């Protein structure tokens, strides 16, 4: 038997740990899809809800934010709120995944 290297027991143990981590990550990814975050812009003139699947779930625009003379402002508020919501989802996903992976960065996740 090769001495000084990994024995078969160590390899099997590592494989089991990797499989468990993968199962935990898949479970967490499904849980994250169901989570939502709320973001707003313009003093809550525009509020959006984004889910963990990075889908816009709802948008609420206060009537006073709708000014036919200044459509660009409303567009900017919507963009700001949606982008903030997406950033929050990314941060939440990264934070939760790092708990499962022990801080390891795994390409394609999070």
Residue pairs with C-beta under 8 A, 6 or more apart in sequence:
1 7
6 14
21 100
21 101
24 100
25 97
25 100
25 101
25 106
25 109
28 96
28 97
28 100
29 109
31 52
32 52
32 92
32 93
32 96
33 51
33 52
33 53
34 51
34 52
35 51
35 52
35 92
36 49
36 50
36 51
36 52
36 57
37 49
37 50
37 85
37 88
37 89
37 92
38 47
38 48
38 49
38 85
39 47
39 48
39 50
39 81
39 82
39 84
39 85
39 88
40 46
40 47
40 48
40 81
40 84
41 76
41 77
41 78
41 80
41 81
41 84
42 65
42 73
42 77
42 80
44 62
45 61
45 62
45 64
45 65
45 77
46 59
46 60
46 61
46 62
46 65
46 74
46 77
46 78
46 80
46 81
47 59
47 60
47 81
48 56
48 57
48 58
48 59
48 60
48 78
48 81
48 82
48 85
49 56
49 57
49 58
49 59
49 85
50 56
50 57
50 82
50 85
50 86
50 88
50 89
51 57
51 89
52 89
52 92
52 93
54 86
54 89
56 82
56 85
59 78
59 81
61 74
61 78
65 73
65 74
65 77
66 74
67 73
67 74
90 110
93 110
94 110
97 106
97 109
97 110
98 110
101 109
